Amino acid sequence: MPDLSGKVAWVTGAGSGIGEAAALALAREGAAVALSGRRREPLQAVADRITEAGGKALVAPGDLGEPEAAAKIAARIAKEFGRLDILVNNAGANLVERSWAKLTPERIKFMIDANLNSAFYCAAAALDIMRPQKDGLLIHTASWAGRFVGIVPGPAYIAAKHGVVAMSYSINMEEFQHGIRSTALCPAEVATPILNLRPKPVSAEERAQMIQPEHMADLILYVAKLPATVCLNEIVISPTWNRGYAHLAGLGPSRT
Ligand SMILES: NC(=O)c1ccc[n+]([C@@H]2O[C@H](COP(=O)([O-])OP(=O)(O)OC[C@H]3O[C@@H](n4cnc5c(N)ncnc54)[C@H](OP(=O)(O)O)[C@@H]3O)[C@@H](O)[C@H]2O)c1
């Protein structure tokens, strides 16, 4: 019997990268999975793979940076599946124009909406379902940039991801009494489409040395399968060949 059968998971940013790998892995383990992101087409492709393998999927698109979207999707999940056990709060974005000199009010708003506000809206909507269940797990894809300040990710991304880590800890402080746990994942470089927005292009060789989306999916499964009495507050994970360290050691080029 798969460990997650009977569970319901909501994965945001599920059409690509880490979210896609996580959705497929959770479904393989028996969870019914709701899939969110702005574009319907990639979500439908992931849903088709899940249903073809005998799993259950709900395509629930939306711009999660919009204040109303998360609550509407959560209501759909509750109606369709009757509960919500796991939120993989993973949607996020970056811009090529990310340095202070290139930030405009529109770009700042885009970044905070996509990376911090969306995570808050989804967490709040999920908690409303989980609290009466007296059970629930939230897993947020923050970032290495949510733990350490550096140049490469850009100030709005760094600030938003620090906010996601703080948000996750605050959930544990208040919601433990309702049987709810929250985990902040802080990965360094993962080989996904978000890297296509780096001001300095990233080669195929460099991507091959990074964490792969499937490694993140394995980690998410590990967290999801922990006993309900165990709360993993934060996980910081990087490739062994950490390009930031390699540059500091004089063993690799600058990433900027
Ligand atoms: N790759 C890395 O090196 C790395 C490292 C640390 C943390 N992360 C974080 O990991 C998470 C997943 O990213 P990824 O690396 O897998 O890259 P990705 O493939 O670009 O995935 C990001 C996903 O988020 C969705 N998304 C973006 N803005 C959204 C919005 N406003 N509303 C709903 N969905 C939205 C995108 O789908 P649509 O475009 O269809 O909306 C996309 O599927 C992100 O939070 C990212 O910041 C990545």
The ligand as a Tripos MOL2 file, in Angstrom:
@<TRIPOS>MOLECULE
LIG
   48    52     1     0     0
SMALL
NO_CHARGES

@<TRIPOS>ATOM
      1 N1         15.7220   26.3420   -9.5240 N.am      1 LIG1
      2 C1         16.3950   26.8620   -8.5250 C.2       1 LIG1
      3 O1         17.6270   27.0260   -8.5840 O.2       1 LIG1
      4 C2         15.6840   27.2430   -7.2620 C.ar      1 LIG1
      5 C3         16.4360   27.4050   -6.0860 C.ar      1 LIG1
      6 C4         15.7880   27.7770   -4.9300 C.ar      1 LIG1
      7 C5         14.4200   27.9290   -4.9000 C.ar      1 LIG1
      8 N2         13.7020   27.7750   -6.0700 N.ar      1 LIG1
      9 C6         12.2640   27.9670   -5.9980 C.3       1 LIG1
     10 O2         11.6480   26.7640   -6.3850 O.3       1 LIG1
     11 C7         10.2980   27.0320   -6.7700 C.3       1 LIG1
     12 C8          9.9830   26.2860   -8.0460 C.3       1 LIG1
     13 O3         10.7510   26.8410   -9.0940 O.3       1 LIG1
     14 P1         11.5050   25.9650  -10.1680 P.3       1 LIG1
     15 O4         12.9440   26.0820   -9.8750 O.co2     1 LIG1
     16 O5         10.8980   24.6330  -10.2620 O.co2     1 LIG1
     17 O6         11.2650   26.8310  -11.4960 O.3       1 LIG1
     18 P2         10.0720   26.8260  -12.5390 P.3       1 LIG1
     19 O7         10.0980   25.5920  -13.3440 O.co2     1 LIG1
     20 O8         10.1550   28.1350  -13.2370 O.co2     1 LIG1
     21 O9          8.7590   26.7520  -11.6380 O.3       1 LIG1
     22 C9          8.0900   27.8630  -11.1120 C.3       1 LIG1
     23 C10         6.6030   27.5800  -11.2190 C.3       1 LIG1
     24 O10         5.8610   28.5940  -10.5430 O.3       1 LIG1
     25 C11         4.7260   28.9310  -11.3350 C.3       1 LIG1
     26 N3          4.3800   30.3180  -11.0410 N.ar      1 LIG1
     27 C12         5.1710   31.4140  -11.1370 C.ar      1 LIG1
     28 N4          4.5100   32.5210  -10.8060 N.ar      1 LIG1
     29 C13         3.2420   32.1240  -10.4800 C.ar      1 LIG1
     30 C14         2.0730   32.8080  -10.0600 C.ar      1 LIG1
     31 N5          2.0300   34.1300   -9.9010 N.pl3     1 LIG1
     32 N6          0.9510   32.0720   -9.8280 N.ar      1 LIG1
     33 C15         0.9560   30.7300   -9.9870 C.ar      1 LIG1
     34 N7          2.0390   30.0350  -10.3780 N.ar      1 LIG1
     35 C16         3.1670   30.7280  -10.6280 C.ar      1 LIG1
     36 C17         5.1690   28.7120  -12.7790 C.3       1 LIG1
     37 O11         4.0950   28.3540  -13.6190 O.3       1 LIG1
     38 P3          3.3610   29.4440  -14.5620 P.3       1 LIG1
     39 O12         4.4560   30.1870  -15.2880 O.co2     1 LIG1
     40 O13         2.4840   28.6470  -15.4480 O.co2     1 LIG1
     41 O14         2.6020   30.3090  -13.6120 O.co2     1 LIG1
     42 C18         6.1360   27.5450  -12.6630 C.3       1 LIG1
     43 O15         5.4920   26.3150  -12.9020 O.3       1 LIG1
     44 C19        10.1940   28.5460   -6.9020 C.3       1 LIG1
     45 O16         9.5620   29.0740   -5.7570 O.3       1 LIG1
     46 C20        11.6530   28.9760   -6.9350 C.3       1 LIG1
     47 O17        11.8140   30.2960   -6.4840 O.3       1 LIG1
     48 C21        14.3090   27.4170   -7.2280 C.ar      1 LIG1
@<TRIPOS>BOND
     1     1     2 1
     2     2     3 2
     3     2     4 1
     4     4     5 ar
     5     4    48 ar
     6     5     6 ar
     7     6     7 ar
     8     7     8 ar
     9     8     9 1
    10     8    48 ar
    11     9    10 1
    12     9    46 1
    13    10    11 1
    14    11    12 1
    15    11    44 1
    16    12    13 1
    17    13    14 1
    18    14    15 2
    19    14    16 1
    20    14    17 1
    21    17    18 1
    22    18    19 2
    23    18    20 1
    24    18    21 1
    25    21    22 1
    26    22    23 1
    27    23    24 1
    28    23    42 1
    29    24    25 1
    30    25    26 1
    31    25    36 1
    32    26    27 ar
    33    26    35 ar
    34    27    28 ar
    35    28    29 ar
    36    29    30 ar
    37    29    35 ar
    38    30    31 1
    39    30    32 ar
    40    32    33 ar
    41    33    34 ar
    42    34    35 ar
    43    36    37 1
    44    36    42 1
    45    37    38 1
    46    38    39 2
    47    38    40 1
    48    38    41 1
    49    42    43 1
    50    44    45 1
    51    44    46 1
    52    46    47 1
@<TRIPOS>SUBSTRUCTURE
     1 LIG1         1 GROUP 0 **** ****
